[in-house]
Amino acid sequence: MKRCLSTLELTLIGIGGMIGGGSYVLMGIIAKEITGPAVSLSFLMAALVSSLSAWCYAELAVRIPRAGSAYVYSYVSVGELAAFIVGWNLILENVVSAAAVARSLVGYLSSLVNSYFRKTLLETVLESDIMPPTIIIAFCVLVSFGVKGYSTTNGFLVYLNVSVLLLFIVIAFCKADIGLWEENGGYFPYGISSVSKGASQAYFAFVGYDTLTIASEEVSTPEKSIPIALFSSVSIVSGLYCFTALGLSLTVPYQLIDTQASLSFAMNYVGMRMVISILRNLSRTKNYHNVDVLETKMKRCLSTLELTLIGIGGMIGGGSYVLMGIIAKEITGPAVSLSFLMAALVSSLSAWCYAELAVRIPRAGSAYVYSYVSVGELAAFIVGWNLILENVVSAAAVARSLVGYLSSLINSYFQKTLLKTVIENDVIPPAIIIVFCVLVSFGVKGYSTTNGFLVYLNVSVLLLFIVIAFCKADIGLWEENGGYFPFGISSVSKGASQAYFAFVGYDTLTIASEEVSTPEKSIPIALFSSVSIVSGLYCFTALGLSLTVPYQLIDTQASLSFAMNYVGVIWAQHIIEIGAIFAILCVLMSSLFAMSRCIYALANDGLIFKILSNINSSTQSPVLATLVGGCFVSILAFFLSLSDLVEMLSVGTLTAYVFIALNIIIIRYLPIDPVTGKSIVQDEESNLLEKSNSLENVQKILLSLYIIFSILSSAYFTFGFDINNYFSLAAALILILILILILFYFHFVSKQNPTDVVCKVPLVPFFPGLSIFLNIYLITTLSYWSFVRFFIWMCIGLTIYATYGYKNSSLNEK
C-alpha cells in the first residue's frame, strides 16, 4: 500500500470514524430509553474506558504498523484462531456501524425534506427500506477510489461536522433550561445504575477510532503519527459528545426526544426560528424587476472592438509567457499544446454561458452578480470572493514573471550590474503593481486605449514566434525525449487544469459590462472573438515551443525567448523579450482592472466594506477599490513564488466556472425571469401556478444530485479509473449514464421561461451540464496544497461575510 497519510489526516480519519454515530444516532436513543438527562455521564464513562483501549492500540500500532489493527496484533501474540475471532468481530463492528448510521441518515433526510415539502414521491422514496442499502453501495464506490481521495473527502466532512456540533452546543447552552431535569424526574430518572448501562451502549460511539489503526499501513510516519492521532481524536470527540449530550438534556425533555433525528428535533423544540431565518437570508436572491439594468454610476463608453481587445489583453500574456513553459517542463512535455486545446474547449463552454448571462444582466461583477440573481447571497459571495482571488493572484503571478523577462533582457546587453541586481530584487514586483494600480484608476477609457496598443504589439510578437518556430521545427525532438507523452496521457488533463490560468482573463470582458455602450450586441461578439483568437495563438505557440527545444531544458522564467536562443535566432529572442514585457504589463492591467470592479460590486451590495464602492467623480471609476486591492496584490507578489501563485488560482477559477454554468440552468428555468419579471406560466392555465413551487423544488433536487454525481464521477476518473479493467470501464459508464439521465429528466419535467435574448446557450441543460462536469473534473486533478490555500482564502472571506456582510447586505434594506 502507499504510505501517504500525515498526522493531521490520520487524526481526521479517527474523528470521522467516531463523530457521527454517537451524536446523531445513539445519543437520542440512550437519553430517551436508558439514562434520561444523565446521558452526558454515560458518554463520559464510555470515553474514559475507551481511552484505556486507545492507549493499548497506540503501543501495538507503533510496534506493528500493518493493516488489520487488533486482528494483526492478536495473530502476532495469541494465535491464528484468536486472531480470526477478533478479525471476524472487527468486520461485524464496522458492518453494524455502517448499517446503523445509514438507517439514521434516512431519518435526517426525511426530516429535512419534510421541512420544505409536503408528502411527495421524494419523501416516500426516502422513507422506504431501499434507501439505506443504496446509500451504502454509493459510498462503497467512493471509498474504493483510494486512501488519499477518501482522506481528503473525510477531512472536508469532519470540518463541517465539528462546526455543526459546535453550533449546536453554543445554541443549546444559550437556550438551556435546567428546570427540565426537576420537572421530568431529576437527573437520574432511571436510577444511577442506568449510567453504566448507557455507557455500554455509548461504546458504539467510540468504536470508530480503530479505523485509524486499521490504516497504519498507509501512514507516512506511523511511530510518530499514530499515538498523536489516537489521543487527539479520542479527546476531541469525547469533549464534543459530552457537551452535545449535556446540551441535548438541557433543551428538550428526554421523553419527547425524536430518536431518529434528536439534535435537529432539539433545535426545533426550542423554536430556533433564527436559524431558519439565517438560512433563508443566505439563499436570498437579487432581482432587477423594477430596475433599469443599463443604469449605472459608471460611464458606458466601450465599443465592441475595445471590449474584444480587453478580452484578448486579459488572456494573451499569462499563457504564452508565464504558464506554457511551466506546464511543458513539469507536467506534460511536448503534449502541452493538447493541454491548451483542452483548456480552450472547456473555456469556450463557460464563455458561451458568460455571454448569455452578461447580455441578460450587464452589470459589474460578472459571475458574482449572476450567482446573486439565480443561486443566492452566500453562493454569490463565494463566487465573488474567488473572482477577487483569481485576479489578485493573476496580477501577482504576471508581476513575478515580468522580473524574469526583464532580467533576461538586461543580461543580453549588460553583465552583472547594479541595474540587474535591482531588477532581480523581490521588491520590484510590488513596485510595478502599485504603478499600474495608479494607471488603472485614471478611468476605463484610458485603460482601454493603452490595452489596445499593447495587444496589437503582443499579437505581432507571437505571430513572429510561431513563424520562426515552424521554420526551425524538429519533430525528432519528441522521439529523442520520451515521445509526445513523456508524463503519460493523463498529464494532458492535469496540464489543462493549470492552462486554465491562461484563459481566466476573458471574464474581464464581462466584468466590464457596466461600462459597455451596447452590451447586448458587443458582449457576445467580443467574447467569442477574443477566446477564438487567443486559443489559436496559444495552441500554435505551444506546438512551436515543443518543436524547437527539448522540454527538459525549457527556462520556465522566459520560455519563448529561450527557445529562440536555443535555435540560434538571437534577434528574435530580443524582440520576444520586449514583447513579453508588454504582454505581461497588459495582463497585469487587465487583472487589476477586473479586481477593482469585483471589489466594487461586492462592496456596492454591502457584502464587503461599503467604502470600497465609492466612485471617483472625475474618473468615474472605483479608485479606492483599485488602490486597496493593489496593496494586497503587492504583498502576495513579494512573499510568494510564481508556482505557488499559479496553484492558488485554479480552484477558485474553476469553482466560479461551475457556478456560471449552473446559473444558466437556473435562470432559464426560474418560474419568474429575474430581470424582466415575466412568468413561465403567465399565459398558461392557473393551476400551473400551484405546481410551480413544487416543480422548482424538484429542479433543485435534480441539480443537487447532478453536482453530487459529477463530483463522484470526477473523483473516480481521477483516482480510480483503469482503462484496462472491465469493471472500471463499466463503473465509469454507469456514472456517465446517471449524469445523462438526470439531465434528461430535468429537461422533460421543466419548462423554460419565455425571455428572448440576443445570445442564448444552446441545448440547455446539456451544454452547461457538460461544462459543470468538465470543470469539476479539472478541480479533482489539482494538488492537495491548492485546496489548502483555497480553504485559507475562503476562511478569510467567510469571516468578513459573517461579521460584516451578512448584516450590511443591501437586501436587508428591502
N, C-alpha and C positions, 0 to 999 in steps of 0.2 A: 504493500500500500504506500501511498505518498505521504510522507511526514511534512505537513504544511500548516498545521494549526498552531496559532500563537496562544499565549496565556489568556489574553482577553477573549479570543474566540472560544477557547475551551470553557472559560467561566460562563460565557453567554449560553453555551450548549447546556451546561449544568443548570443554569437558571431556567432556560427554556424547557428542560425536561420536567421541572417541578411546578413552575408558577401557574400553569393553567388548571391542573387537576384539583388543587386544594381550594383556590379562591372561587372558581366558577362552578365546580361540580360538588365537592364534598362538604364545603363549609355550610351550605344551607341544609343539607341532609343531617349532618351531625347536630347543628344548632336546634333544628326542629324536632328531631326524633330521639336524640340521645342526651344532650347536655343542657340545652337552653342557653342562657347568656354566658355560661362558663365555657363556651366553645373556644374562647381565646386561650384558656388554660390547657385545654386538650391539645391545641396546636403547639403551645409552648413545651408541654411534656414530650410530645412527639418529636419536636425539634431537638431537644436535649438528648434523647435516646438515639436519634438519627446521627447526631454529631459524633457519638461514640463509634458507630459503624463507619462513619466517614473517615475517622482517624485511622481505623484499620484498613479501609480501602486505600487511603493515601500511601501508607507504607508499602502495601502489596503492589500497587500500581507503579510505584517508583522502582521496586525490585524487579517486577516483571511487566514492562510496558507493552503488552500484547492485547490484541482484540479478544474480547470474551469475558473480561472482568472476573467475577467470582468463579466462573467456570474454570478458567485457566489456573487461577490460584489454587483451587481445590485439586485440580489434576496434578499440579506440582507437589502438593503437600499431603493430600489424603489418599487419592487413588482414583481410578477410572470410574467406578460405579458411583462414588460420591460426587465426582465432577459432573457425570451425566445428570444426576438428580438435580444438582444446583443449576446446571445449564438449562435443563428442561423447565425448571421453575422460573428462571430468568425470562425464558420465552413466554411463559404464562403471564408473568408480571407485566411485560410490555404489551402483550396481546390484549389483556383485560384493560390496561390503562388506555390504549388506543380506542378500544370499543366504547369505554365509558365516556371519554371526552367527545367522541363522535356523536354519541347519543345526546350529551349535554349541549353540543353545538347546535343541534336541531332545535332544541328548546329556545336557545337565544335567538336563532334566526327567525323562528316562528314569532317570538315576542317582538322582534324588530319589525318584521313585515306587518304584524298586526297593528303596530303604531301608526302606519302610514296607509294601509289598505283595509278594505272590508274583506269579507270571506271571498277569496278569489281562488282560481286554479293554482296559482303560485303557492298560496298558503296550504292548500290541500296537499300539494306535492311535498312541501317541506315537512308536513306532519306525518307523511307516510313512512312505513318501515324501510323503504328502499333507499332513503336518503343517507343514513349513516354508512352503509356499505359503499355507496357511490363516492362519498367524501373520502373514505379510507383508500379506495382504489386510486383516486386522483392524486392523493398525497404520496402514495407508494411510487407512482411515476415520477413525482417531483424529487423524492429522496434518492431515486436511482441515478440522478444526474451526477452524483459525486459529492465528496465531503466539503469541497470548497464552496460549491454552489449552495449546498444545504446550510453551511455555516453562515454565509452572507445573508440568506433569507431568514434564518433563525435569529441572527443578530438584529435585523430590522424589526422583526416581530417582537423580540424581547424588549427593545427600547420602547415600542408602542405600548406593550403590555404593562411594563413598570410605570409608564406615565399615566395610564388609565387607573391603575390601582392607587397610585399616589393621589390622583384627582379624587377618587372615591374616599380615601382616608381623610383628606382635607375637608371635603364637603360633609362627611359623616360626623366628624368631630365638631364642625360648625353647627350642625343640626342635632347634636347629641341630646338625649333626654334620659338621664339616669333614673328618673322615676319609673321608666318602663320595667326595670328589674323588680321593684317593690310591687308594682301593680300586677305582675304576672308570676308570682310565686317565688320571688327573690332571685339571687344569683345562682342557686343550685336547686332548681325546681325538681330535678330528677335525682337529687342527692349527690353528695360529694363523690361517691364511687363512680358516678357517671363520667367524671373527668377522665379517669383511666380507660373506661370503656370507649369514650370518644377518641382518646389518644390512639388506641389500637386501630381505629378507623382512619384517623388523621395521618397515620403512617403512609397511607396510599398517596398522600400529597407530596411525600419526600422521596418516593422510590426513584424518581427521575434522575437523581444526582449520579446514579451509577452509569447513566448514559455517557457521562464524562469519562469514566474509567474504561468503558467499553471502547471509546475512541482513542485509547492510549497509543495504539499502533500508528495513528495518523498525526501525532503531536510532534512538533519540531524538537523541543527540549523537554521530554517527559519528566526527568528528575527535578526540574525547577518548576515547570508549569502545573503539573497535576496537583501537588499539595496546595499551592496558592489558589488554583481554580476551585478545588473542592471546598476549602474552608470559606472562601469568598462567596461562592454560590449558595452554600447552605446558610451562611449568616444573613445574606441579603434576603433570601426567600423566607427564612424564619421570621425576620422582622416584618416583612410585608404581610405574611399570613397572620401573625398575632395582632397587628394593628388593624388589619382589614376585618378580622373576626370581632375585635372589640368594637369597631365602628358599626358593624352589622348589628350587634346586640344592643347598641345604643340608639339605633334609628328605627327599628321595627320590632314589635312583639314576636317572640320566637314562634308562637303558634301559627302566625299568619304568613311566615316566610314561604315563598314560592321556591321549592327545591329545584325546579328546572332552570330558574334564572334569578337566583337570590339577590345578587348585587343590584341588577337593574330594577328588580322589584322594590328594593330598599330605597333607591333614588326616587322611584315613582311614588312610594308611600309617603316620603317626607315632602312631596309636592315640589320636585325640582323643575319647576317651570322655567327657572332662569337658565338652566342648561339647555332646555328645548329652544328657548328664545335665542341663546347664543348660537346654537347650531343653525337655526333659521337665518340669522344675520350673516353667518359665514357663507351661506349659499344664496344670499340676496343678489339680484341681478340689476343691471343698469339698462335703461331703455331711452330711446330718443323719439318717443311718440309725439311729443309736443315741442320738439326742438329742431331747429334748422341745423342739420349736421354740417353744413358748409360754413356756418357762422363761427368765427374764431377771433381770438385776440391777436393771433399771429398774422403775418402778411402772406396772402395767396399770390405767388408771383412766379412759380416754377413752371417751365414748359415741358413738353414730352421729351425733347432732346436732353434738356438739363437733368430731368429725372432719370433718364436712361444712363447718362454719364455718372450720376450719383451711384446708381446700382453697380455699374462696372467698377467705379473707383473704390467701392466698398469691398470688392472681391479680389480684384486682379493682382494685388501685391502680396497678400498673405500666402496664397497657394504656391505661386511660382518662385518667390524669392525666400520664403520662410519655411513652409512645410514640405515642399517637394523633396528637398534634399534629405530631411529627417526621415520621411516615410520610405524613400528609396533605400537609404543606407541601413536603417534599423528595423524595418518591418517587412517590406515586400520585395526589395531588389528591383529588377527590370520591370516587374509587373505593376509598377507604380502608376502607369497610365491607365490600367484597368481599375485601380482603386479610385482614381479621379473620375473615370467614366461612371462607375457605380455611384459615387457620391453625387455626381451631376444628375443622374437619372432620379435618384431618390429626392434630391433637392428640387427637381422640376415638379415632382408631385406636390411638395409643400408649396412651391411657388404658385402653382395653379390655385391652391386653397387660399394663399395670401391674396391673390389677385381679386377673387370674388369678395372676400371679406373687406378688403381695402376700398373696393367700389361701393359696397353697402355702407361702410362706416369710415369715411375718410377723415379720421382723427389721429392726432399724435399719440403714439403709444403702441401701435401695431398689435401684436398678439395679445398684449395686456388688455387693450380695450375690447378686442373681440371676445376674450375669455370672460371679461366682466359682463358682457351682454348675454352670453349663452350659458356659461357654467356657474359663475357665482364669484363673490368677492374674494374668498380665500384662494381659490384656484387662480383668479386673476392676479392677486398679489404674488403668488408663487411664480407665475409666468413673468410678470413684470420685473420681479427681483432677479430672475435669471436672465432676462434681457439686459439688465444693467450689468450683471456679471459677464455676460457674453461680450459686451462692448468694452467694458473696463479691461478685461483680460486681453481682448484683441488689441487694444491700444498699447497695453504694456508689452505684449509679445512683439509687435512690429517695431516698437521703440527699441527693444533689446536687439532685434535683428539688424536694425539700422546701424548700430555701432559696429557690427561685424563687417558690413559693406563699406562703411567709412574707413575703418582700419585697413581693409584690403586695398581700397583705392589709394590711401595715403602711402601705404607700403610699396605701391608700384612706382612712386615717384621720389619718395624720401627714405632714408634709413631711419634708425631709431632716433626720433626727435622728441622734443617736448610736446609738439602738437599730437603725435601718435600716442604718447603716454597719456595725454589729457583725454583723447578720444576713447581710449580703452578703459577709462575710469568709470566706475559704477554710477557716478553722479550725472553722466551725460544723458542717459535715457530720461530720467525725471526732468532734466532741464529742457529737453526737446518737447516733452509733453506739455509743460507749462506754457512754452512759447506758442504752441499750436492751439491750446485752450483759449488763449487771448485772441488768436486769429479767428477761431470759430465763433467766438462771442460777438464778433462785429455784425453778424446777420447772415441769413441764408443766401442772399444774392451774391455777396462777396465770396462766400464759401463755394457756391456753385460755379462761379467763374474760374476760381483758382483750381477747383477739382477738374473741370473740363480740360483746362490746359495740361494738367498733369496726366490725365487719362490718355489724351492723344499722344503724348510723348511715350507713355508706358506701352501702349499697344504697338507702336512703331518699333520699340526696342525688342519686344517679344517676337514679333514677326521676323526681325533680323536674326534673332537666335534660332528660330525654327528653320529658316532657310539655310543658315550655315551648318546647323546640326545635321540636317538631312544630306547636305553635300558631303559632310565628313563622316557619315554614318558607317559603323562597322558592326554588322549583325553577329559577327563571330564573338563579340564580347559576351553575349548571352551564354553561348555554349562553353566558353572558357571559364565562366564564373558561376557554375551550378545551374545553368539553364534559365528559363524565363521565370520559374517559380522556385528560387533557391530556399525560400522560407515556407514552401508549401502553398497549395491553392487557397487554404483558409486564410492566409496572410492578406489576401486581397480585400476581404470584408473587414479585417482588422485595420488595414490601411485606410479603407473608405471611411471608417468611423473617425479617424484623425483628419482625413481630407475634407470632412465636413467644415472644418475650420476655414477652408478656402472659400466656402460659399455663404457663410453666415452674413456677409456684408450686404446681400441683396435685400434683406429686410430693412436696411437703412432707407431704402426707397419707400417702403410702406410707412415707416416711422415718420417720414416727411410728408405724409398725406395731407396734413393740415396746412401745408404751405404750397400746395399744387393748385394751379389756376383752374384746370378742368380734370378733377380726379377720376371721374367715371370713364373718360377717354384715355387719359395719359397713363394711369397706373398699369392696366393690363399690357399695353404696348411696351412700356418701359421695362416691366418685369420680365416678359418673355424674351425681349431683345437682349437685355443685359445678361440673363442666365445663359442663353444660347451662345452669345459671343464669348463669354468667359469660359464656358465648358469646352468649346473648341480650342481656345488658346491653351488652356490647362492640359488637355489630353495630348495635343501635338507637342507642347513644350516638354511634358513628362516623357513622351516617347523619344524625343530628340535627346534628352538628357541620358536616358538608358542606352542609347546607341553611340554615345560619344565617350563615355567614361565608365570604367568598372564601378559597380555600385559600392564596393568596399572602400574605394578611395575618395568618394564624394566628400567635399568640405561642406558640412551642414550649415555653416555660418554664411556661406556665399556660394551656393551650389552651381548656379548658371555661369557666373564669371569663372569659376574654377574649371568648368567643362570647356570653356573657350580657351583657357590657358593650356589645358591638357592636350587639346588638338592643335595647339600652336597658332591660334588666331588671336594674337595679343591685342591688336587694335579693337577687335570686337569685345574682348574682355573688359577693356576700359569703358567702352560705350555701355555695356550691360551693367557695370558697376554704378555708373552715373544714373542709368535708367532705373536700376533697383532702388537707389536712394529716393528718386522722385516718386516711384510707385509706392514705396513704404510710407513716405510722407502723405501720399494720397489716402492710403488705408487708415493711417493714423488720424487724419482729419475726419474721415467718414465715421470711424469708431467713436471719436469724441463728440461729433455731431449727434449720432444716434443715441449715445449715452445721455447726453443732456436732455434730449426730447423724452426719453424714457423716464428719467428722474422727474421732469416737468409733469408728465402725465400722471404718475403716481402721486406726486405732491398736490396736483390740482384736484385730485379726488380725495385728498386728506389722508391717504394711506401711509405716506411718509411726511416728513416735516413740511408744513404748508408754505413756509417762507421760500422754499426752493421752487415754487411755481410762479414766482414774480417774473413779469415780463418787462424788459427794459423798454421805455417809451421810444427811444431814438432808434434802436436796432431791431425792435420787435422780436427779440429772442430771449430765452431764459439764461441770462448772463451768470447769475449766481449758481444755478444748477451746473452750468458748464465748468465754472472755476472750482466748485467743491468736488465735483466728480473728478476733475483733472488732478487735484491734490491726492485723491485716493489712488488713481492710476499711477501716479509718480511713486507712491510708496511701494506698490506691487512691483513696478519695474526696477526699483532699487534693490529689493530683497530677494526676488525670485528669479530663477534661471529660465531660459526660453522653453525647455522641455517641461518644466513644472507648470508654466503658464498655459501651454498647449493642452496638457492633461486636465487642467481646471475647467477648460472651456466646454468640452464636448458634452458632458452630462446635461448641463443647463440648456445648451442649444438644442439638443435632441429632445429634451423634455418640452421645450417651447414648441417644437415642430409637431410633437404628438398632440398637444392641445390645439394647435391650428387646425389639423385635420379633424379632430373631434368637434371643434367649433362649427365647421362646415356642416357636419351631420346634424348637430343640434339645431342650428339656426334654420336649416332647410325644413326641419320637421316640427319646429315650435308651433303650438296652436295659434299664437299671435306673433306676427313679424315684429322684432324688437325695434325696427326703425320706422316702418310705415304704420304699424298698428293693425294691418289687415289680418283677418282671421281665416284659417283654412276652412272654417265651417260657416262663413258669413252668408253664403248662398245655398247652403245645404238645409236639410230638414233640421228642425230644432232639437230632435232627440240626439243628434250628433254632438251637440254642446255638452250633454250629460256624459257622453262617452269620452270626451276629450281629455279629462283629467286622468281616468284610468288608463287610457291609451298612452299618455305621457309617462305614467309610472312604468308601464310595460317597456317603453322605449329606454328608460333609464336603466332598467334591469338588464336588458339586452346589451346595451352599450357597456355596462359594467362587466358583464360576462365576456364580452368580446375583448376588453382590455385585459382581464384576468387570463384568458386563454392565450392572448398574444404574448403576455409575459411568460407563461408556462412553455409555450411553443418556442419562443426565442431562447429561453434558458436551455431547452432541450437541444436545439440546433447548435448552440454554443458549447455546451458542456457534455452532452450525452450522445449526440448523433454519430453513427458509424455507418457510412455508405455501403460497407461490405457486409453488414449484418442485416439479414432479412427482417428480424424482429424490430430492429431500429428503424428500418425503412417503413414498416407497417405502422409503427407508433407515430412517425412523422406524418404519414398520410392521414391518419385518424385525426391528429391535431389540426392539420390544414383543413380537412373536411368539416370539422366542428366550426372553425372560423368562418368558412364559406356559408355553412348552414345558418349560423347566427345572422350574418348579413342578409341572406335571402329572406329569412323570417322577418327581420326588421323591415326590409323593403316592402313585403307584402302586407304587413299589418299596419303600415304607416301611410300617411298622405302628406305630400309636401305643401308648404304654404305657397300662395299664388304670386308672390312678388317676382317681378321680372327685373333683372339687372343686365347690364351690358356684357359682363363676363360671368359665366357660370361654370362651375366644375362639372364635367360630365360623369355619368354613371355613379351618382351618389346613391347608396353609401359605399359602393365597392371601391371606387377610386380613392377617396380619403381613408377608407378602411385599410387598403394596401399600404398607404403612407404611414398610418399608425403602426402597423405590424413591422414595416421595414425600419422605422425609427427606433422602436423598442428593441428590435434585434440588434441594431448598431449599439444601443446602450449596453446590452449584455456583453459586448465584446471589449468594453473599456476596462482599464486596470482597476484594481482594488483602491489605489490611492486617489483615483479620480472621484470615487464615491465618498471617500473620507473628506476631501476638500469641499466637495459639493455639500455634504452634510454640515460641515462647519459654516459655510456661507448661508445655508438655509436656517441654521440655528440663530445666526445674527439677524437675518431678515424677519423671521417669525417673532423674535423678541421685540423688535421695533414695532411690528404689527400689533402684537398683543398689548404692549404698553402704550402705544400712541395711535396707530392706525385704526384699530377697531372702534375706539370711542370718538375719533375725529373724522371718520368717514363722511363724505358729503351726502351719502344716502341716509345718514342719521337725521339730516335736516328736513327730510321729506316725510 
